[in-house]
Amino acid sequence: MLKNFKIANKFNLLLILVFIGSILISGAALSSLFKQRAQDEVTSKAEVLIQTMSSVRDYTTDDIIPLLKPKLATSSAFIPETVAAFSAIKVFENFRKNKTYKDFFYKEAAINPTNLRDKADNFETELINSFRQEPTTKEISGFRNLPIGNAFYIARPLVIEEQSCLQCHSTPEAAPKSQLATYGTQNGFGWRLHQVIATQIIYVPASKVFESAQRSWFLVMGILFGIFAIVIVVMNLLLKRVVIKPITKMARLAQAVSTGKANSDFEQKTSDEIGILAAAFNRMKSSLEIAMKLLAQKNN
């Protein structure tokens, strides 16, 4: 079938095949690149947020709790500000008031929390168990589906490092009465020193970031298609002017020469392959004319 195609059609077919191959390869490479950039962006946001929440916890533990601890012993009402997790969660709630970050979540998920609000779900329970089974693991990250959509998470273990923490979480008898009045005696006890009791986890919505990466991919691919269309048009114009038109003219002249009707020579304006072909045709035409004259003289 290809042998019946004209040169321009063969050239366009070859160019299209090369383009399709290039688009498939570059499309896959760009898709991988944009996804990696999106994941790096999400990871960067999560890293900053979890570091910030860790700083809030450290500040509460080192500066706020020592100030409020004497008041806790005499107060009839529990003071939640003496809990580092409370401070971190409150700060993050204020952070989420910004519409840009309303779908971001922070949680200190525990298997046996004092406040049931912090109860770990099945996924988070597996993370805690992983930290317990592999004490050297300091961070786990990945993706999971949430009601807000696909989310990237970074989780770190929360370990009881201070003996003072067990005052509120060893047994109900050792806990402040104000704590028992607020949260009861059933939850948040039995913790042990150096035990992973929870995971500090940040959820960052990834769907919007990946949607942005996908839009960028479509934009780049659209530009590539546009460039290809322009290249096709320009290449066809150049091919027609530089190759097709001279060859077509030589073909018509050769057809006329073969019937003895042409007196003009083949144009030889260039020194490329087409010019060499024209020179060869001129020599052939001269040889043919000489042969025809000799034949005519012999017949006379």
N, C-alpha and C positions, 0 to 999 in steps of 0.2 A: 504493500500500500504506500509506503514512504517513497518509492521510486517514482510515483505519479505526482508527488507533491512538488510545488514550485520551490525555488530556493528560499524565498521569504517565509513560506509556511514551514519549511524544515528548520530554518533558523529560529522562528518563533517557538516552535515545538521544543527545540533544544533549550532555548532560554527559559521557557516555562518549567521544564523538568528540573533545570538547575535551580530555578527560583523556589520551586516546591520543596526540593531537598534542603535548600538553605533556610527556608522558613521553618521547616520541621525541626531542624537542628537548633537554629537560633531561638525559636519559640520555646523549646524545651529548656535551653540554657537560661533564657531570660526569665522563664517561669520559676526555675529553681533559684535564680538570683534574687528575684523579687520576694519570694517566700522566705528566703534566708534573711533578707534585709528586714522584712516584717517581723520575723521571729526575734531578730536582734533588737529591734525597737521595743517589742513587748517585754523582752527579757530585761532590757535596760530600765524600763519604767518600774517593773516589779522589783528589781534590785534596789533601786533608789527608795522605793516605798518601804520595803522590809527593813532596810538599814535605818530609815527614819523612825519606824515603829520600835526598833531595837533601842535606838537612842532615847526615845520617850520612856521606855521601860527602865533603862539604866538611870535616867534622871530621877524617875519616881522612886526607884529602889535606894539610890544613893542620897537623895536630897529631901524628897517629900516625906517618905515613910518615917525617917528618924524624927521629923518635926511633929508628925501626927500621932506617933506611937504612944506617947504619954496620955494624949487625949483619948485614945481608943480604950485605954485601961479604965478610965473613969466615966466614959460616955455610955449612956443607956442605948444609944442608937449606933448601929454599925456605920463606920466611915469608909465608904467604898474607895476613896482616894488613897487608902493605904494598900490597895491592890494594884500592882504594876499593870496587870492586864486591863483593869478598868480605865486607867489613864490612857493607855495606847488605843483602846477601842473608842474612847470619847474623842481623842484627837482625830482619829480617822473618820468618825461620824461628822465632825466639823469639816474635814477635808472633802467629804463626799457631797457637801452642800453646793460645791461648785458643779455646775451642770456637766462640765467636761468629764468629771470623775464620778458621776452618780452611779455608774455600773461597776465601779471598783469595790472590792470587798476585802476586809481584813478580819481574820478570826484566829483566836487561840483555842484550837479545838482540842478537847481533852476527853478521854474515855470515861473518867469519873470526875466531872467538874463540880465545883461548888455551886455555880450558877448554871442551871440547865440550858441557858441560852448558848453556852459554850460547848454543848454536847457534840462530840464528833459523829459525823455520819459514817456510813460503811467505808467510803473511799478514804476519809481522813483517818479512820481507825486503822486501816491497812498501812497508811504512812507512819503512824505512831509505832505500830508493831515492827515496821521495817527499821525504824531508828533504834528500837530496843534490841533487835536481833543483830544489827550492825552498828555498834557504838562509834565506829570511826566515820560513819557517814554523817556529814554536817549539813547537807542540803540535797533536796530532791526537787526536781522541776519537771514540768510537762504540760500536757493539755487535758482538759476534761470538759464535758458538757454540763452546763448549768442552765437554769431557767432564762438567764440573760443571753444564752448562746454559748459558743465555743470560748473557753477561757484558758488563759495560761496561768499556771500557778508556780510559786516558789514556796517550799516548805522547809522549815528548820526545826530541830528538836528543842523543846523547852525542858531543861533538866533542873531538878532540885539540887542546888549547889550550896545553899546556906541552911544551917541548922535552925535558924530563926524562922524559916518558912514553915517548918513542921509544927510550929506552935498553933497554927490555924488549920493544919491539914493532917495531923497524925491521928488524933482521936477526938471525938466530940467533947470529952472531959477537959482536954487541954485547950480547946478553942475558946475565944472570947464569947461571952454570953450574948453580946449584941449580934455577933455573926450567926449564932444558933437561932436567934429570934428572927433574923432576916432570911436565912437560907435553910434552916432545919438541920437535922442531925443525920440525914440519910446520904448526903452527897458531899464529895470533896474530902473524904478522909481515907486513911490508910496509905498515904503517900510515904515514900521512903527517900532517904538521902541518896543522891546521885542516880535517881530513877528518872527516865523520860516519862513525864506525866502528860505532856501535850505537844502539839506542833503549832508553831507560829507560821501562819500561812497567808499569803497574799494572792488574791484572784484578780487578774487583769483581763478585761474583755479583749479577745483576740479577733473576733469576727470582723469588727470594723476595720482593724488594721489590715487584715488579709483581703477584705473587700477593696480597700484602697490600693493594695498591691495588685489586685486583679484588674482594677481600672487602669492602673499604670501600664500593665501588660497589654491590655487591649489598645491603649493609646499608642504604645510603641509599635505594636503589630500593625495598627492602622497606618501609621507613618511609613512603615516598611512596604506595605501594600501600595500606598500612594507613590512612593519612590519607584517601586517596580513598574507601576503603570506609566510613569513618566519615562523611565528607561526604555520600556517597550516602544513607546511612541517615537522617542528620539532615535533609537537604534533602527527602527523601521524606516524613518526618514533618511537617515544616513545610508542605510543599506540600499534603499531605492535609488538614491542620488549617486552613490559612489560605485555600486556593484551592479544592481539590477538594470538600471537605465543604460549604462554602456554596453553590457552584455546583450540586452534586448536589441539595441541598435546594431551591434555587430552581427547578431543572428539574422536580422532582416537583410542586412547587406550581403551576408554570406549566402542567404537564400536567393537574392537577386543575382549574385555572381554566378551561382550554380546554373542559372538559366541564361547567362550571358547578357543580362539587362543592366548591369551596374557599371558605371564609368568612374565613380568616385572611389577614393581609397578609404581604408579603415582608419579612423582617427586614432592617433597615438599621442595623447597629451600627457601621459604619466609614464613613469619608469617602473611601475609596480607590475604585478602579475597580469593585470588587464592590459597594460601597455605592451608587455612582452607578447601577449596573445594577439594584440592588434598588429604588431610588427610581423609576427609569424603569418597572420592572414594576408598581409600586404605582400610578403614574399611569395606566398602560395598563389595569390592573385596574379602577380607579375609572371611567375612561372607558367601559370595557366594561360595567360595572354600570349606569351612567347610560343607555347606549344600550339595554341590555336592558330597563330600566324603561320608557323611552319607547316601545320597541317593544310592550311588554306593554300599556301604556295605550292605544296606538293600536288595537291589536287588540280591546280591550274597547269 
